[in-house]
Amino acid sequence: MDFNVKKLASDAGVFFTRAVQFTEEKLGQAEKTELDAHFENLLARADCTKNWTEKIFRQTEVLLQPNPIDHTGARIEEFLFEKLDRKVPSRTTNGELLGQYMLDAAKDFGPGTPYGSTLIKVGECQRRLGGGEREFMQTSAINFLTPLRNFLDGDWRTISKERRLLENRRLDLDACKARLKKAKLAEAKAAYEGELWSEEVDKAEHELRVAQTEFDRQAEVTRLLLEGISSTHVNHLRCLHEFVEAQAIYYNQCHQYMMDLQKELGSSDGDVYPNAFTVNPAPSSSASPSTAATLPVVPIAGAVSTSSPEADTLKIEEVQPPATGTRKAKVLYDYDAADTSEMSLLADELITVYTVPGMDPDWLVGERGNQKGKVPVTYLELLS
Protein backbone atom coordinates (compact mmCIF):
# COMPACT_ATOMS: atom_id res chain seq x y z
CA MET A 1 0.00 0.00 0.00
CA ASP A 2 1.06 3.60 -0.63
CA PHE A 3 0.95 5.52 2.64
CA ASN A 4 1.15 9.31 2.75
CA VAL A 5 3.45 9.72 5.74
CA LYS A 6 3.04 13.48 5.91
CA LYS A 7 -0.76 13.20 5.93
CA LEU A 8 -0.68 10.52 8.60
CA ALA A 9 1.63 12.66 10.74
CA SER A 10 -0.58 15.70 10.20
CA ASP A 11 -3.75 13.80 11.12
CA ALA A 12 -2.08 12.41 14.22
CA GLY A 13 -0.98 15.88 15.22
CA VAL A 14 -4.48 17.29 14.74
CA PHE A 15 -5.97 14.42 16.75
CA PHE A 16 -3.52 14.99 19.60
CA THR A 17 -4.07 18.75 19.57
CA ARG A 18 -7.84 18.37 19.71
CA ALA A 19 -7.58 15.81 22.48
CA VAL A 20 -5.58 18.31 24.52
CA GLN A 21 -8.08 21.03 23.65
CA PHE A 22 -11.02 18.88 24.80
CA THR A 23 -9.24 18.17 28.08
CA GLU A 24 -8.49 21.85 28.69
CA GLU A 25 -12.12 22.75 27.95
CA LYS A 26 -13.34 20.16 30.46
CA LEU A 27 -10.99 21.61 33.07
CA GLY A 28 -12.03 25.17 32.25
CA GLN A 29 -8.55 26.07 31.01
CA ALA A 30 -9.50 26.79 27.41
CA GLU A 31 -12.09 28.98 25.72
CA LYS A 32 -15.07 27.25 24.16
CA THR A 33 -17.45 28.78 21.64
CA GLU A 34 -21.01 28.19 22.85
CA LEU A 35 -23.95 27.67 20.51
CA ASP A 36 -27.08 29.77 20.95
CA ALA A 37 -30.02 28.46 22.95
CA HIS A 38 -32.14 27.76 19.84
CA PHE A 39 -29.37 25.67 18.33
CA GLU A 40 -28.91 23.74 21.56
CA ASN A 41 -32.66 23.03 21.66
CA LEU A 42 -32.51 21.72 18.10
CA LEU A 43 -29.64 19.42 19.06
CA ALA A 44 -31.48 18.12 22.12
CA ARG A 45 -34.64 17.51 20.10
CA ALA A 46 -32.68 15.66 17.41
CA ASP A 47 -31.00 13.42 19.99
CA CYS A 48 -34.36 12.70 21.62
CA THR A 49 -35.91 11.86 18.25
CA LYS A 50 -33.05 9.52 17.36
CA ASN A 51 -33.07 7.70 20.70
CA TRP A 52 -36.83 7.10 20.82
CA THR A 53 -37.10 6.27 17.13
CA GLU A 54 -34.42 3.64 17.61
CA LYS A 55 -36.19 2.13 20.64
CA ILE A 56 -39.60 2.11 18.93
CA PHE A 57 -38.05 0.59 15.80
CA ARG A 58 -36.30 -2.20 17.71
CA GLN A 59 -39.34 -3.05 19.83
CA THR A 60 -41.65 -3.04 16.80
CA GLU A 61 -39.28 -5.54 15.19
CA VAL A 62 -39.59 -7.71 18.30
CA LEU A 63 -43.39 -7.38 18.16
CA LEU A 64 -43.54 -8.48 14.55
CA GLN A 65 -40.85 -11.16 14.93
CA PRO A 66 -40.84 -12.18 18.61
CA ASN A 67 -38.44 -15.14 18.23
CA PRO A 68 -34.88 -13.72 18.52
CA ILE A 69 -33.35 -16.60 16.53
CA ASP A 70 -35.89 -16.34 13.73
CA HIS A 71 -35.56 -12.56 13.88
CA THR A 72 -31.77 -12.70 13.33
CA GLY A 73 -32.13 -15.13 10.46
CA ALA A 74 -34.89 -13.03 8.92
CA ARG A 75 -32.75 -9.91 9.09
CA ILE A 76 -29.85 -11.70 7.37
CA GLU A 77 -32.19 -13.00 4.69
CA GLU A 78 -33.67 -9.54 4.13
CA PHE A 79 -30.17 -8.06 3.85
CA LEU A 80 -29.11 -10.60 1.24
CA PHE A 81 -32.23 -10.14 -0.86
CA GLU A 82 -31.89 -6.33 -0.68
CA LYS A 83 -28.27 -6.58 -1.87
CA LEU A 84 -29.37 -8.83 -4.73
CA ASP A 85 -32.20 -6.38 -5.51
CA ARG A 86 -34.76 -9.14 -5.17
CA LYS A 87 -38.10 -9.25 -3.42
CA VAL A 88 -38.01 -10.81 0.04
CA PRO A 89 -40.16 -13.98 -0.01
CA SER A 90 -43.12 -14.17 2.35
CA ARG A 91 -42.53 -16.47 5.31
CA THR A 92 -44.84 -19.02 6.87
CA THR A 93 -46.09 -17.73 10.20
CA ASN A 94 -46.37 -19.82 13.36
CA GLY A 95 -50.15 -19.78 13.06
CA GLU A 96 -50.05 -21.12 9.51
CA LEU A 97 -47.60 -23.82 10.56
CA LEU A 98 -49.80 -24.85 13.49
CA GLY A 99 -52.82 -24.98 11.22
CA GLN A 100 -50.98 -27.21 8.75
CA TYR A 101 -49.94 -29.56 11.55
CA MET A 102 -53.57 -29.85 12.65
CA LEU A 103 -54.75 -30.58 9.11
CA ASP A 104 -52.06 -33.23 8.65
CA ALA A 105 -52.97 -34.80 12.01
CA ALA A 106 -56.63 -34.92 10.99
CA LYS A 107 -55.72 -37.02 7.95
CA ASP A 108 -54.05 -39.61 10.18
CA PHE A 109 -56.73 -39.59 12.87
CA GLY A 110 -59.51 -39.74 10.31
CA PRO A 111 -61.34 -36.65 9.04
CA GLY A 112 -64.65 -38.35 9.72
CA THR A 113 -64.00 -38.80 13.44
CA PRO A 114 -65.11 -36.12 15.93
CA TYR A 115 -61.52 -35.27 16.82
CA GLY A 116 -60.34 -35.28 13.20
CA SER A 117 -63.19 -33.11 11.93
CA THR A 118 -62.63 -30.61 14.75
CA LEU A 119 -58.91 -30.51 14.00
CA ILE A 120 -59.77 -29.61 10.41
CA LYS A 121 -62.00 -26.72 11.51
CA VAL A 122 -59.49 -25.37 14.04
CA GLY A 123 -56.58 -25.92 11.64
CA GLU A 124 -58.27 -23.94 8.89
CA CYS A 125 -58.94 -21.14 11.35
CA GLN A 126 -55.31 -21.15 12.49
CA ARG A 127 -54.18 -20.89 8.88
CA ARG A 128 -56.45 -17.89 8.34
CA LEU A 129 -55.13 -16.30 11.54
CA GLY A 130 -51.57 -16.91 10.39
CA GLY A 131 -52.31 -15.45 6.98
CA GLY A 132 -53.76 -12.34 8.59
CA GLU A 133 -50.68 -12.06 10.79
CA ARG A 134 -48.39 -12.31 7.76
CA GLU A 135 -50.30 -9.55 5.97
CA PHE A 136 -50.12 -7.39 9.09
CA MET A 137 -46.37 -7.95 9.40
CA GLN A 138 -45.76 -7.09 5.75
CA THR A 139 -47.92 -3.97 5.85
CA SER A 140 -46.34 -2.76 9.08
CA ALA A 141 -42.83 -3.40 7.75
CA ILE A 142 -43.50 -1.32 4.64
CA ASN A 143 -45.56 1.50 6.14
CA PHE A 144 -43.97 1.84 9.59
CA LEU A 145 -40.64 0.05 10.02
CA THR A 146 -39.14 1.11 6.69
CA PRO A 147 -39.60 4.89 7.26
CA LEU A 148 -38.09 4.59 10.74
CA ARG A 149 -35.14 2.61 9.40
CA ASN A 150 -34.66 5.12 6.57
CA PHE A 151 -34.44 7.93 9.10
CA LEU A 152 -31.91 6.12 11.27
CA ASP A 153 -29.78 4.86 8.37
CA GLY A 154 -30.13 7.94 6.18
CA ASP A 155 -31.15 11.28 7.66
CA TRP A 156 -29.63 10.65 11.06
CA ARG A 157 -26.31 9.56 9.64
CA THR A 158 -26.17 12.77 7.60
CA ILE A 159 -27.03 14.83 10.67
CA SER A 160 -24.39 13.04 12.74
CA LYS A 161 -21.75 13.60 10.06
CA GLU A 162 -22.51 17.32 9.82
CA ARG A 163 -22.53 17.64 13.61
CA ARG A 164 -19.09 16.08 13.84
CA LEU A 165 -17.87 18.46 11.14
CA LEU A 166 -19.38 21.38 13.03
CA GLU A 167 -17.60 20.29 16.19
CA ASN A 168 -14.29 20.19 14.30
CA ARG A 169 -14.96 23.68 12.93
CA ARG A 170 -15.66 24.88 16.46
CA LEU A 171 -12.41 23.42 17.71
CA ASP A 172 -10.54 25.09 14.86
CA LEU A 173 -12.23 28.38 15.64
CA ASP A 174 -11.37 28.18 19.33
CA ALA A 175 -7.78 27.24 18.50
CA CYS A 176 -7.52 30.34 16.29
CA LYS A 177 -8.96 32.48 19.08
CA ALA A 178 -6.36 31.07 21.47
CA ARG A 179 -3.51 31.76 19.03
CA LEU A 180 -4.64 35.33 18.46
CA LYS A 181 -4.90 35.88 22.19
CA LYS A 182 -1.36 34.58 22.71
CA ALA A 183 -0.02 36.73 19.84
CA LYS A 184 -1.55 39.87 21.31
CA LEU A 185 -0.15 39.09 24.75
CA ALA A 186 3.31 38.53 23.26
CA GLU A 187 3.04 41.77 21.28
CA ALA A 188 2.21 43.69 24.43
CA LYS A 189 5.19 42.22 26.30
CA ALA A 190 7.73 42.79 23.50
CA ALA A 191 6.90 46.28 22.34
CA TYR A 192 10.41 46.76 20.98
CA GLU A 193 9.73 43.96 18.46
CA GLY A 194 6.35 45.35 17.48
CA GLU A 195 6.76 44.83 13.76
CA LEU A 196 7.51 41.12 14.11
CA TRP A 197 4.60 40.43 16.45
CA SER A 198 2.28 42.62 14.36
CA GLU A 199 2.76 40.17 11.52
CA GLU A 200 1.90 37.27 13.84
CA VAL A 201 -1.18 39.10 15.06
CA ASP A 202 -2.28 39.84 11.49
CA LYS A 203 -1.77 36.20 10.54
CA ALA A 204 -3.74 34.99 13.59
CA GLU A 205 -6.56 37.44 12.83
CA HIS A 206 -6.73 36.23 9.24
CA GLU A 207 -6.88 32.59 10.36
CA LEU A 208 -9.57 33.50 12.86
CA ARG A 209 -11.69 35.17 10.17
CA VAL A 210 -11.38 32.11 7.94
CA ALA A 211 -12.21 29.76 10.81
CA GLN A 212 -15.20 31.90 11.83
CA THR A 213 -16.53 31.86 8.27
CA GLU A 214 -16.20 28.09 7.99
CA PHE A 215 -17.81 27.62 11.40
CA ASP A 216 -20.74 29.89 10.54
CA ARG A 217 -21.29 28.11 7.21
CA GLN A 218 -21.22 24.68 8.84
CA ALA A 219 -23.50 25.86 11.65
CA GLU A 220 -26.07 26.99 9.09
CA VAL A 221 -25.94 23.65 7.25
CA THR A 222 -26.34 21.74 10.51
CA ARG A 223 -29.13 24.00 11.69
CA LEU A 224 -31.16 23.41 8.51
CA LEU A 225 -30.78 19.64 8.93
CA LEU A 226 -31.84 19.83 12.56
CA GLU A 227 -34.90 21.90 11.72
CA GLY A 228 -35.86 19.15 9.28
CA ILE A 229 -36.61 16.96 12.30
CA SER A 230 -40.05 18.60 12.38
CA SER A 231 -40.88 17.20 8.94
CA THR A 232 -39.57 13.84 10.15
CA HIS A 233 -42.08 13.92 13.00
CA VAL A 234 -44.89 14.68 10.53
CA ASN A 235 -43.86 11.74 8.35
CA HIS A 236 -43.57 9.38 11.30
CA LEU A 237 -46.99 10.53 12.57
CA ARG A 238 -48.56 9.49 9.26
CA CYS A 239 -46.73 6.16 9.42
CA LEU A 240 -47.95 5.64 12.98
CA HIS A 241 -51.57 6.09 11.85
CA GLU A 242 -51.03 3.52 9.10
CA PHE A 243 -49.52 1.11 11.63
CA VAL A 244 -52.54 1.46 13.93
CA GLU A 245 -54.89 0.98 10.99
CA ALA A 246 -53.11 -2.21 9.95
CA GLN A 247 -53.19 -3.45 13.54
CA ALA A 248 -56.92 -2.72 13.87
CA ILE A 249 -57.68 -4.59 10.64
CA TYR A 250 -55.61 -7.56 11.80
CA TYR A 251 -57.25 -7.82 15.21
CA ASN A 252 -60.72 -7.40 13.71
CA GLN A 253 -59.96 -10.26 11.35
CA CYS A 254 -58.75 -12.40 14.25
CA HIS A 255 -61.91 -11.66 16.23
CA GLN A 256 -64.15 -12.52 13.29
CA TYR A 257 -62.26 -15.73 12.56
CA MET A 258 -62.58 -16.86 16.18
CA MET A 259 -66.26 -15.94 16.39
CA ASP A 260 -66.94 -17.95 13.24
CA LEU A 261 -64.95 -20.88 14.62
CA GLN A 262 -66.84 -20.80 17.93
CA LYS A 263 -70.16 -20.82 16.09
CA GLU A 264 -69.02 -23.70 13.90
CA LEU A 265 -67.81 -25.72 16.87
CA GLY A 266 -70.89 -24.86 18.90
CA SER A 267 -73.20 -26.14 16.17
CA SER A 268 -71.42 -29.50 16.19
CA ASP A 269 -71.11 -29.90 19.98
CA GLY A 270 -74.46 -31.56 20.21
CA ASP A 271 -73.33 -34.24 17.78
CA VAL A 272 -69.98 -34.78 19.45
CA TYR A 273 -71.24 -34.63 23.05
CA PRO A 274 -75.01 -35.31 22.87
CA ASN A 275 -75.43 -35.23 26.68
CA ALA A 276 -72.96 -32.46 27.45
CA PHE A 277 -75.51 -29.71 27.97
CA THR A 278 -78.39 -31.62 29.58
CA VAL A 279 -78.39 -32.59 33.22
CA ASN A 280 -81.04 -34.91 34.60
CA PRO A 281 -80.27 -35.31 38.30
CA ALA A 282 -81.66 -38.37 40.01
CA PRO A 283 -84.94 -37.69 41.80
CA SER A 284 -84.95 -37.65 45.55
CA SER A 285 -86.73 -40.36 47.49
CA SER A 286 -89.58 -37.97 48.28
CA ALA A 287 -90.11 -36.77 44.74
CA SER A 288 -91.80 -38.57 41.91
CA PRO A 289 -90.12 -38.87 38.48
CA SER A 290 -92.52 -36.31 37.05
CA THR A 291 -91.32 -33.65 39.49
CA ALA A 292 -87.57 -34.35 39.16
CA ALA A 293 -85.52 -31.21 38.63
CA THR A 294 -84.24 -30.61 35.11
CA LEU A 295 -81.72 -28.03 33.96
CA PRO A 296 -82.10 -26.86 30.36
CA VAL A 297 -79.52 -24.89 28.37
CA VAL A 298 -79.53 -21.27 29.53
CA PRO A 299 -80.34 -19.07 26.51
CA ILE A 300 -77.84 -16.36 25.49
CA ALA A 301 -79.04 -12.85 26.20
CA GLY A 302 -80.69 -11.34 23.15
CA ALA A 303 -81.11 -14.70 21.37
CA VAL A 304 -84.53 -15.77 20.10
CA SER A 305 -85.79 -18.87 21.81
CA THR A 306 -87.93 -21.29 19.86
CA SER A 307 -88.92 -23.43 22.86
CA SER A 308 -92.02 -22.94 24.88
CA PRO A 309 -92.01 -20.99 28.17
CA GLU A 310 -92.82 -24.18 30.02
CA ALA A 311 -89.71 -25.89 28.61
CA ASP A 312 -87.47 -22.92 29.59
CA THR A 313 -88.73 -22.82 33.17
CA LEU A 314 -86.12 -23.96 35.67
CA LYS A 315 -87.68 -25.65 38.69
CA ILE A 316 -85.34 -24.03 41.16
CA GLU A 317 -87.47 -24.86 44.14
CA GLU A 318 -86.76 -28.58 43.59
CA VAL A 319 -82.95 -28.15 43.34
CA GLN A 320 -81.31 -28.39 46.72
CA PRO A 321 -77.98 -26.54 47.17
CA PRO A 322 -74.92 -28.53 48.26
CA ALA A 323 -74.18 -28.35 51.95
CA THR A 324 -70.85 -26.58 51.56
CA GLY A 325 -71.28 -24.93 48.15
CA THR A 326 -73.13 -21.76 49.11
CA ARG A 327 -71.50 -18.33 48.95
CA LYS A 328 -72.47 -14.79 49.77
CA ALA A 329 -72.63 -12.30 46.92
CA LYS A 330 -73.21 -8.56 46.66
CA VAL A 331 -75.47 -7.35 43.84
CA LEU A 332 -73.75 -4.75 41.67
CA TYR A 333 -76.67 -3.63 39.49
CA ASP A 334 -80.45 -3.89 39.41
CA TYR A 335 -81.73 -6.85 37.40
CA ASP A 336 -85.26 -7.64 36.29
CA ALA A 337 -86.10 -11.32 35.95
CA ALA A 338 -86.89 -12.33 32.36
CA ASP A 339 -89.11 -15.26 33.39
CA THR A 340 -90.24 -17.25 36.41
CA SER A 341 -87.00 -19.25 36.52
CA GLU A 342 -85.01 -16.10 37.32
CA MET A 343 -84.88 -13.88 40.40
CA SER A 344 -84.93 -10.07 40.26
CA LEU A 345 -82.08 -8.23 41.98
CA LEU A 346 -81.56 -4.86 43.64
CA ALA A 347 -78.18 -3.15 43.67
CA ASP A 348 -76.14 -3.42 46.91
CA GLU A 349 -78.24 -6.19 48.45
CA LEU A 350 -76.65 -9.41 49.74
CA ILE A 351 -77.87 -12.80 48.56
CA THR A 352 -76.78 -16.42 48.84
CA VAL A 353 -75.67 -18.16 45.65
CA TYR A 354 -74.61 -21.63 44.57
CA THR A 355 -74.39 -23.70 41.42
CA VAL A 356 -75.70 -27.10 40.38
CA PRO A 357 -74.09 -29.69 38.09
CA GLY A 358 -74.37 -28.87 34.41
CA MET A 359 -75.48 -25.28 34.95
CA ASP A 360 -74.36 -22.57 32.53
CA PRO A 361 -71.23 -20.93 34.04
CA ASP A 362 -72.70 -17.47 33.36
CA TRP A 363 -75.54 -18.15 35.84
CA LEU A 364 -75.90 -19.13 39.49
CA VAL A 365 -78.82 -20.09 41.69
CA GLY A 366 -79.63 -17.24 44.06
CA GLU A 367 -81.61 -17.22 47.33
CA ARG A 368 -83.13 -14.33 49.24
CA GLY A 369 -85.33 -15.49 52.12
CA ASN A 370 -88.00 -17.71 50.57
CA GLN A 371 -87.23 -16.50 47.05
CA LYS A 372 -85.04 -18.58 44.75
CA GLY A 373 -84.07 -18.34 41.07
CA LYS A 374 -81.35 -18.01 38.49
CA VAL A 375 -79.16 -14.87 38.63
CA PRO A 376 -76.47 -13.69 36.17
CA VAL A 377 -72.89 -13.89 37.43
CA THR A 378 -71.91 -10.57 35.82
CA TYR A 379 -74.31 -8.74 38.14
CA LEU A 380 -72.64 -10.10 41.27
CA GLU A 381 -69.54 -9.66 43.37
CA LEU A 382 -68.75 -12.93 45.14
CA LEU A 383 -67.73 -12.24 48.73
CA SER A 384 -66.86 -15.64 50.20
C-alpha positions, 0 to 999 in steps of 0.5 A: 500500500502507498501511505502518505506519511506526511498526511498521517503525521498531520492527522495524528498531530491534529488528533492529539491537539484536539484531544488536549483542547477537549481536556483543557475545555473540560478543566475550564482552562481553554475557551469554548465557543457556545452555541445559541439556545435555539441551536442547543434546543434543536440538538437536544430535540434531534438526539431525543428523536433519534433515541426514541425512534431507535427504541420504537423501531427495535421493539416493533421488530420484536413485536412483529418477529418475537423469536430472537433466533428467527428474527436474526435469520430473517434480518440476514435474509432480508439483507441478502435479498436487498443486496441482490435487488430481489423481493423478500419472499413471504414467510410461513407464520407460526399460526399457519404452521400450526394450522398445517400440523392440525390438518395433517394430524386430521388425515391420520386420525380420520377426518370423519372422526369427531376429533379429526373433523374438529382438528380440520376446523381449528386448523383452517382457522389457524391458517387464516389467523396466520395469513392475517398475521403475515399480511399485518407484518408485511404492511407494518414493515412497509408502512412503519418500520421502513420509514423509521429505518430510513431515518436512522440509516439515512437522515440521522447519519447525515445529521451526525456527520454534519454535527461532527464536522461542526464540532471540528470547525468549532475546535478550529475556531477556538484554536484560532482564538487562542492563538490570536490571544497569545499573539496579542499578549506577546506583542504587548510584552515585546513592544520593541519587536512590534513589527515582528509580532504585528505580523503574527497578530495579522496572521492569527486574525486572518486565520480566525476570520477564515475559521469563523466563516467556515464555522458559521457556514457549517453551523447553518448547514447543521441547523437546517438539517436539525430543523428538518426533524419537524418534517420527520415527525410529521412523516412518522406521525402518518406512518404511525396512523397507518400502523394502527390501521393495519393493527386494527384490521388484523385484530378485527380479522382475528376476532371474526375468525374466532367468532366464526370458529366458535359458532361452527364448533358450537353447532357441532357440539351436540353431535360430538357430546349429545349429553354435554348440555343436559343434566337430569339429576336423580330424583330424591326419594320424596319426589316422583319422576314427574317432578324431578328437577331438570336443567335446560340450556340457559339461553344467550341474552338477546337470542330468540328462543324457539322453545315454549315458556314451560320448557325454559322454566327452571324448577329451582325450588326442587334443586337443593344446594350442596351443603358446603357450596353456598357463597355470599354475593353482593349485587352490583346492578339492578336486574329484572327477571326475564321469566319465572325461573329467574330472580330479580335483583336490587343493587347493593343487596346481599344474597346467597348463591350456589351452582348445580351440576351442568349449569351454565357458568354465566348463571348461578342459583340465588336465594333471598329469604323464601325466594329462589331463582337463576341470577347472572354472574356478571351482576354479582360480586362474590364475597366468600 
